[in-house]
């Protein structure tokens, strides 16, 4: 009897060890095949870099105003409810009225064209991007390329306030950035793919090609939301091109991370008091996450279905996207009558972002990126299991949708040299607090450059 028990114990232990090793074995870096994403068969394209300007044509504006006028009246909200059921229609009516009657389309068009913008065709897709360079650079100051990548439901509009901070030389700093901010494929004024499969890894490939086309073979990369995932993939796939990576959402999704489970019983073994409040109790964190990610499940499964409604209705677009800014900036804003929308941004700024979806009618093509995240062609690349080897920096926001603990971040960032927490900051850091995020990026890059000049191993 004793031998049988011992045998079973050894068998269980061996099985657990095998499963643990299997789940934690670092897979090889995948090779991403270059594919043709444009319509029809692959063919020679114009690979030149062409100037581009945003155009709010009279026809587009007239059609938009007519559609906004025809949406009223809305279903009245429930008594005593603000944003808990989604966007309160009293608030939505105020936004729609402002968009229709007070949003100055020509003034905003000029504002959005303040930075040089271009398009270039890569693998069959016209990719739109901002390329903002510093002016009057003092002698001895190096111009450093920074690729900055947005997410959903944002656009390059998120970067208009942060770019001036990044491209302006500062006393005592021996470098300044030139900023390249592309619209994700299918977002804003970048073409969407004509066939399935354009996932975050392929976008990383497209953007690396863009940087090379600009003759910027070595560059820094920064991202939040989808930009955080795309920049992670780029850092893993192209470490010979990317100097270092900074993210304001260092998302990690390990299938099996034993510290998380042991930490549920003995959290102080691995996590700081702040991390414990963000991680546990697990049931409450899971419930909170489910409350704000309904859109995620819809877009990951039926982006074209929801796209029909949102693409056809500017009021629907406003309700759907602005509600995400309420929950993403601070989940407690759902209890406010104005959703907290103007606590960090102006209505004009938020409507500028909506115009990036409405004018090119890009909602559906943007939403499809969620569906491409869960298909085997992406998940089997196993990029979420491969650590980032190049220098990395992470910004953790108080109101971020999740709060990865440092001990796990270090598993997936082998050279984490910068980890900073910020209070009163949410998911859209560049849009909410451009000066703060720019300072953080500059601090991180300065660390990288100091350590590189010393020839030191870049570690904390």
C-alpha positions as CSV (number, residue, x, y, z in Angstrom):
1,X,0.0,0.0,0.0
2,X,2.8,2.4,0.9
3,X,4.6,1.7,-2.3
4,X,1.5,2.4,-4.3
5,X,1.0,5.8,-2.5
6,X,4.6,6.7,-3.1
7,X,4.3,5.8,-6.7
8,X,1.2,7.9,-7.2
9,X,2.9,10.8,-5.4
10,X,6.0,10.6,-7.6
11,X,3.7,10.3,-10.7
12,X,1.8,13.4,-9.7
13,X,5.0,15.4,-8.9
14,X,6.5,14.3,-12.2
15,X,3.4,15.3,-14.1
16,X,3.2,18.7,-12.4
17,X,6.9,19.3,-13.2
18,X,6.4,18.4,-16.8
19,X,3.4,20.7,-17.2
20,X,5.3,23.5,-15.4
21,X,8.3,23.1,-17.7
22,X,6.2,22.8,-20.8
23,X,4.3,26.0,-20.0
24,X,7.4,27.9,-19.0
25,X,9.8,26.9,-21.7
26,X,10.7,29.9,-23.8
27,X,9.8,29.1,-27.4
28,X,12.0,30.1,-30.3
29,X,11.5,33.5,-31.9
30,X,9.1,33.1,-34.8
31,X,9.8,34.3,-38.4
32,X,7.1,36.6,-39.6
33,X,6.4,36.0,-43.3
34,X,5.9,39.1,-45.4
35,X,2.4,39.0,-46.8
36,X,0.3,41.1,-49.3
37,X,-2.5,42.8,-47.4
38,X,-3.9,44.9,-50.2
39,X,-6.8,44.0,-52.5
40,X,-6.3,41.5,-55.3
41,X,-3.0,39.6,-56.0
42,X,0.4,40.9,-55.0
43,X,1.8,43.5,-57.4
44,X,4.3,46.3,-57.7
45,X,3.3,49.4,-55.8
46,X,4.5,53.0,-55.4
47,X,6.7,52.8,-52.3
48,X,7.4,56.6,-52.3
49,X,6.6,58.7,-49.3
50,X,3.7,61.1,-50.2
51,X,2.5,64.1,-48.3
52,X,-1.0,63.9,-46.9
53,X,-3.4,66.3,-45.3
54,X,-6.6,65.6,-43.4
55,X,-9.7,66.9,-45.2
56,X,-13.1,67.6,-43.6
57,X,-14.8,68.2,-46.9
58,X,-18.1,70.1,-47.1
59,X,-19.8,66.9,-48.2
60,X,-18.5,64.9,-45.2
61,X,-19.5,67.6,-42.8
62,X,-23.0,68.1,-44.3
63,X,-23.7,64.4,-44.2
64,X,-22.4,64.1,-40.6
65,X,-24.6,67.0,-39.4
66,X,-27.7,65.5,-41.1
67,X,-27.0,62.1,-39.5
68,X,-26.5,63.7,-36.1
69,X,-29.8,65.6,-36.5
70,X,-31.8,62.5,-37.5
71,X,-30.7,60.5,-34.4
72,X,-32.9,62.4,-31.9
73,X,-34.8,61.7,-29.7
74,X,-32.7,59.2,-27.7
75,X,-34.2,56.6,-25.3
76,X,-34.4,58.4,-21.9
77,X,-31.9,57.1,-19.3
78,X,-33.1,55.4,-16.2
79,X,-33.8,57.5,-13.1
80,X,-30.8,57.9,-10.9
81,X,-28.4,56.3,-13.4
82,X,-25.4,58.1,-14.9
83,X,-23.0,55.9,-16.9
84,X,-23.6,52.6,-15.1
85,X,-25.6,51.2,-18.0
86,X,-23.4,52.7,-20.7
87,X,-23.3,56.2,-21.9
88,X,-26.2,58.3,-20.4
89,X,-28.2,59.6,-23.3
90,X,-28.6,63.0,-21.6
91,X,-24.9,63.4,-21.8
92,X,-24.9,61.9,-25.3
93,X,-27.4,64.5,-26.5
94,X,-25.2,67.3,-25.2
95,X,-22.2,65.8,-27.1
96,X,-24.2,65.4,-30.3
97,X,-25.5,68.9,-30.1
98,X,-22.0,70.3,-29.6
99,X,-20.6,68.2,-32.4
100,X,-23.4,69.4,-34.7
101,X,-23.6,73.1,-33.8
102,X,-20.4,74.2,-32.1
103,X,-17.5,71.9,-33.2
104,X,-15.6,74.2,-35.7
105,X,-14.7,71.7,-38.4
106,X,-12.3,74.0,-40.3
107,X,-10.5,75.1,-37.2
108,X,-10.1,71.5,-36.1
109,X,-9.0,70.5,-39.5
110,X,-6.2,73.1,-39.4
111,X,-5.2,71.9,-35.9
112,X,-5.0,68.3,-37.1
113,X,-2.8,69.3,-40.0
114,X,-0.2,71.1,-37.8
115,X,2.3,68.3,-38.1
116,X,3.7,66.9,-41.3
117,X,1.8,63.8,-42.4
118,X,2.5,61.3,-45.1
119,X,1.4,58.0,-46.6
120,X,3.5,55.2,-48.0
121,X,2.4,51.8,-49.4
122,X,3.8,48.8,-47.5
123,X,2.7,45.3,-48.5
124,X,-0.3,46.6,-50.3
125,X,-1.5,49.0,-47.7
126,X,-1.3,52.8,-47.6
127,X,0.0,53.6,-44.1
128,X,-0.6,57.1,-42.8
129,X,1.8,58.6,-40.3
130,X,2.9,61.8,-38.6
131,X,6.6,62.6,-38.9
132,X,7.4,65.5,-36.6
133,X,11.0,66.7,-36.5
134,X,12.6,69.2,-34.0
135,X,13.4,72.7,-35.2
136,X,16.5,74.8,-34.4
137,X,18.4,71.9,-32.9
138,X,21.4,73.2,-30.9
139,X,24.9,72.0,-31.9
140,X,25.9,68.9,-30.1
141,X,22.3,67.7,-29.6
142,X,21.5,64.4,-31.2
143,X,18.2,63.8,-32.9
144,X,16.8,60.4,-31.8
145,X,14.0,58.6,-33.7
146,X,11.0,57.6,-31.6
147,X,8.2,55.4,-33.0
148,X,5.1,55.9,-30.9
149,X,2.1,53.6,-31.4
150,X,-1.5,54.2,-30.4
151,X,-4.3,51.8,-29.6
152,X,-8.2,51.5,-29.6
153,X,-10.4,53.5,-29.4
154,X,-7.7,56.0,-29.8
155,X,-5.8,57.2,-32.9
156,X,-2.8,59.4,-33.7
157,X,-4.9,62.2,-32.2
158,X,-3.8,61.0,-28.8
159,X,-0.3,62.3,-29.5
160,X,-0.9,65.9,-30.6
161,X,-0.2,67.3,-27.1
162,X,2.7,65.0,-26.3
163,X,4.6,65.6,-29.6
164,X,5.7,69.2,-28.8
165,X,7.2,68.1,-25.5
166,X,9.2,65.3,-27.3
167,X,10.5,67.4,-30.2
168,X,11.5,70.5,-28.3
169,X,15.2,70.6,-27.2
170,X,15.8,71.2,-23.5
171,X,18.7,72.7,-21.6
172,X,21.1,70.1,-20.2
173,X,19.8,67.3,-22.5
174,X,22.0,66.1,-25.3
175,X,19.3,64.7,-27.4
176,X,15.8,65.4,-28.8
177,X,13.3,63.2,-30.5
178,X,11.9,63.1,-34.0
179,X,8.5,61.4,-33.6
180,X,7.0,58.9,-36.1
181,X,3.4,58.2,-35.2
182,X,1.6,55.9,-37.6
183,X,-2.1,55.1,-37.8
184,X,-2.5,51.4,-37.2
185,X,-3.7,49.5,-40.4
186,X,-7.4,49.9,-40.6
187,X,-7.4,52.9,-38.2
188,X,-7.7,56.5,-39.1
189,X,-6.3,57.1,-42.6
190,X,-4.4,53.9,-42.9
191,X,-5.8,51.2,-45.2
192,X,-7.4,48.1,-43.6
193,X,-6.4,44.6,-44.7
194,X,-8.3,43.0,-47.5
195,X,-8.0,39.5,-46.1
196,X,-7.7,37.9,-42.6
197,X,-4.6,37.6,-40.6
198,X,-3.2,41.1,-40.1
199,X,-2.3,40.7,-36.4
200,X,0.0,42.6,-34.0
201,X,3.1,40.8,-35.1
202,X,2.5,41.7,-38.8
203,X,1.8,45.3,-37.8
204,X,5.2,45.3,-36.0
205,X,6.7,44.1,-39.2
206,X,4.9,46.9,-41.2
207,X,6.1,49.6,-38.8
208,X,9.7,48.3,-38.8
209,X,9.6,48.5,-42.6
210,X,8.3,52.0,-42.3
211,X,11.2,53.0,-40.1
212,X,13.7,51.5,-42.5
213,X,12.0,53.3,-45.4
214,X,12.6,56.5,-43.5
215,X,16.2,55.5,-43.2
216,X,15.8,55.2,-39.4
217,X,17.3,51.7,-38.8
218,X,17.8,52.2,-35.1
219,X,15.0,53.7,-33.0
220,X,13.2,53.7,-29.7
221,X,9.6,52.5,-29.5
222,X,6.7,53.5,-27.2
223,X,3.2,52.3,-26.9
224,X,0.0,52.0,-24.9
225,X,-3.1,49.7,-25.5
226,X,-2.6,47.9,-28.8
227,X,0.6,50.0,-29.1
228,X,1.9,48.2,-26.0
229,X,1.3,44.8,-27.6
230,X,2.6,45.8,-31.0
231,X,5.7,47.4,-29.5
232,X,6.3,44.3,-27.4
233,X,6.2,42.1,-30.5
234,X,8.5,44.5,-32.4
235,X,11.0,44.4,-29.5
236,X,11.1,40.6,-29.6
237,X,11.1,40.3,-33.4
238,X,13.5,43.2,-34.3
239,X,16.0,43.8,-31.4
240,X,18.6,44.7,-34.0
241,X,16.5,47.7,-34.9
242,X,14.9,48.8,-31.7
243,X,17.2,50.4,-29.1
244,X,14.8,50.2,-26.2
245,X,11.1,49.9,-25.5
246,X,8.9,52.1,-23.2
247,X,5.3,51.2,-22.5
248,X,2.5,52.7,-20.4
249,X,0.7,49.4,-20.3
250,X,3.2,46.5,-19.7
251,X,0.6,43.9,-20.1
252,X,1.7,40.3,-19.4
253,X,-0.6,37.3,-19.9
254,X,1.3,34.2,-18.8
255,X,-0.6,31.0,-19.0
256,X,0.9,29.7,-15.8
257,X,2.7,32.0,-13.4
258,X,3.0,30.2,-10.1
259,X,3.7,33.3,-8.1
260,X,0.2,34.6,-8.9
261,X,-1.4,31.4,-7.4
262,X,0.9,31.1,-4.4
263,X,0.5,34.8,-3.9
264,X,-3.3,34.3,-3.5
265,X,-2.4,32.5,-0.2
266,X,0.8,34.4,0.8
267,X,0.7,37.6,-1.2
268,X,3.4,39.4,0.8
269,X,6.0,36.8,-0.4
270,X,6.0,38.3,-3.9
271,X,3.9,41.5,-4.1
272,X,4.1,45.0,-2.6
273,X,1.1,46.3,-0.6
274,X,0.0,48.4,-3.6
275,X,0.2,45.4,-5.9
276,X,-1.8,43.3,-3.5
277,X,-4.7,45.8,-3.5
278,X,-4.7,45.7,-7.3
279,X,-4.5,41.8,-7.6
280,X,-6.7,40.5,-4.8
281,X,-9.3,39.4,-4.1
282,X,-9.2,37.8,-7.5
283,X,-13.0,37.5,-7.7
284,X,-13.5,41.3,-7.4
285,X,-10.7,42.0,-9.9
286,X,-12.3,39.6,-12.4
287,X,-15.7,41.1,-11.9
288,X,-14.4,44.6,-12.4
289,X,-12.5,43.6,-15.6
290,X,-15.6,41.9,-17.0
291,X,-17.7,45.0,-16.4
292,X,-15.5,47.1,-18.6
293,X,-14.5,44.6,-21.4
294,X,-17.8,43.7,-23.0
295,X,-16.8,45.5,-26.1
296,X,-13.6,43.3,-26.2
297,X,-15.6,40.1,-26.5
298,X,-17.9,41.6,-29.2
299,X,-15.0,42.9,-31.3
300,X,-13.0,39.7,-30.9
301,X,-15.9,37.6,-32.3
302,X,-18.2,39.8,-34.4
303,X,-16.5,43.0,-35.4
304,X,-18.3,43.2,-38.7
305,X,-21.7,42.9,-37.1
306,X,-21.2,45.8,-34.6
307,X,-19.3,47.7,-37.3
308,X,-22.5,48.0,-39.4
309,X,-24.3,49.9,-36.7
310,X,-21.4,52.1,-35.5
311,X,-20.1,52.9,-39.0
312,X,-23.6,54.1,-40.0
313,X,-24.3,56.3,-37.0
314,X,-22.1,59.1,-35.7
315,X,-24.2,59.3,-32.5
316,X,-23.6,55.5,-32.1
317,X,-19.9,56.0,-32.6
318,X,-19.8,58.8,-30.0
319,X,-21.7,56.7,-27.4
320,X,-19.6,53.6,-28.1
321,X,-16.2,55.2,-28.0
322,X,-16.7,58.0,-25.4
323,X,-18.0,55.5,-22.9
324,X,-14.6,53.7,-23.2
325,X,-12.8,56.9,-22.3
326,X,-15.0,57.2,-19.2
327,X,-14.2,53.7,-18.0
328,X,-10.6,53.8,-19.2
329,X,-9.5,57.0,-17.6
330,X,-11.1,56.2,-14.2
331,X,-13.7,53.4,-13.7
332,X,-15.4,55.5,-10.9
333,X,-16.3,58.2,-13.5
334,X,-19.3,56.0,-14.4
335,X,-21.1,57.5,-11.4
336,X,-20.7,61.1,-12.7
337,X,-23.3,62.8,-14.8
338,X,-20.7,64.0,-17.3
339,X,-18.7,60.7,-17.2
340,X,-15.7,62.7,-16.2
341,X,-15.1,63.3,-19.9
342,X,-13.7,66.8,-19.5
343,X,-11.6,66.1,-16.4
344,X,-8.6,65.2,-18.5
345,X,-9.6,66.3,-22.0
346,X,-11.8,68.9,-23.8
347,X,-14.8,68.0,-25.9
348,X,-13.0,69.2,-29.0
349,X,-10.1,66.8,-28.3
350,X,-12.5,63.9,-27.9
351,X,-14.4,64.8,-31.0
352,X,-11.2,65.1,-33.0
353,X,-10.6,61.5,-32.1
354,X,-14.1,60.5,-33.3
355,X,-13.4,62.3,-36.6
356,X,-10.4,60.0,-37.1
357,X,-13.0,57.1,-37.2
358,X,-15.9,58.9,-38.9
359,X,-14.2,60.6,-41.9
360,X,-12.4,57.5,-43.2
361,X,-15.3,55.3,-41.9
362,X,-12.7,53.0,-40.3
363,X,-14.6,51.6,-37.3
364,X,-15.0,48.1,-38.7
365,X,-11.5,47.7,-40.0
366,X,-10.2,49.0,-36.6
367,X,-12.3,46.6,-34.6
368,X,-11.1,43.6,-36.6
369,X,-7.7,43.7,-34.8
370,X,-9.4,42.2,-31.8
371,X,-10.5,39.2,-33.8
372,X,-7.0,38.7,-35.2
373,X,-5.6,38.5,-31.6
374,X,-7.3,35.2,-30.8
375,X,-6.8,33.2,-33.9
376,X,-4.1,30.4,-34.1
377,X,-2.1,32.3,-36.7
378,X,-1.2,34.7,-33.9
379,X,-1.5,32.8,-30.6
380,X,0.7,30.0,-31.9
381,X,3.5,32.5,-32.5
382,X,3.9,32.4,-28.6
383,X,5.2,35.9,-28.5
384,X,3.6,36.4,-25.0
385,X,6.0,33.7,-23.7
386,X,9.2,35.2,-25.1
387,X,10.9,37.7,-22.8
388,X,12.0,41.2,-24.0
389,X,15.8,41.3,-24.0
390,X,16.4,44.9,-24.9
391,X,16.2,47.7,-22.3
392,X,12.6,48.2,-21.2
393,X,10.7,50.8,-19.2
394,X,7.2,50.5,-17.8
395,X,4.7,53.0,-16.5
396,X,2.0,51.7,-14.2
397,X,-1.1,53.9,-13.9
398,X,-3.3,53.9,-10.8
399,X,-6.5,53.4,-12.8
400,X,-5.1,51.1,-15.5
401,X,-7.3,48.1,-16.4
402,X,-4.8,45.8,-14.7
403,X,-1.6,46.3,-12.6
404,X,1.1,43.8,-13.4
405,X,3.4,43.1,-10.4
406,X,7.1,43.8,-10.6
407,X,8.2,40.3,-9.9
408,X,6.2,39.1,-13.0
409,X,7.2,42.0,-15.1
410,X,10.9,41.0,-14.6
411,X,10.2,37.6,-15.9
412,X,9.1,39.0,-19.2
413,X,11.5,42.0,-19.3
414,X,15.0,40.7,-18.8
415,X,16.4,44.2,-18.8
416,X,13.8,46.3,-16.9
417,X,15.6,49.5,-16.0
418,X,12.6,51.8,-15.4
419,X,9.4,51.1,-13.5
420,X,7.4,54.1,-12.3
421,X,3.9,54.3,-10.8
422,X,1.6,57.3,-11.3
423,X,-1.4,58.2,-9.3
424,X,-4.5,59.7,-10.9
425,X,-3.6,58.3,-14.3
426,X,-5.6,55.9,-16.5
427,X,-5.3,53.9,-19.6
428,X,-4.9,56.7,-22.1
429,X,-1.7,58.3,-20.7
430,X,-0.6,60.2,-23.7
431,X,-4.0,61.8,-24.1
432,X,-4.7,62.4,-20.4
433,X,-1.3,63.6,-19.2
434,X,1.0,64.4,-22.1
435,X,3.5,66.4,-20.1
436,X,3.8,63.7,-17.5
437,X,4.2,60.8,-20.0
438,X,6.7,62.8,-22.0
439,X,8.8,63.3,-18.9
440,X,8.7,59.6,-18.1
441,X,9.8,58.7,-21.7
442,X,12.6,61.2,-21.5
443,X,13.7,59.9,-18.1
444,X,13.8,56.3,-19.5
445,X,15.7,57.2,-22.6
446,X,18.2,59.2,-20.6
447,X,18.8,56.2,-18.5
448,X,19.4,54.0,-21.6
449,X,21.8,56.5,-23.1
450,X,23.8,57.0,-19.8
451,X,24.2,53.3,-19.3
452,X,25.1,52.8,-23.0
453,X,27.7,55.5,-22.9
454,X,29.3,53.9,-19.8
455,X,29.4,50.6,-21.5
456,X,27.6,49.1,-18.5
457,X,25.2,46.3,-18.4
458,X,21.8,48.0,-18.5
459,X,20.2,46.8,-15.4
460,X,18.7,48.3,-12.2
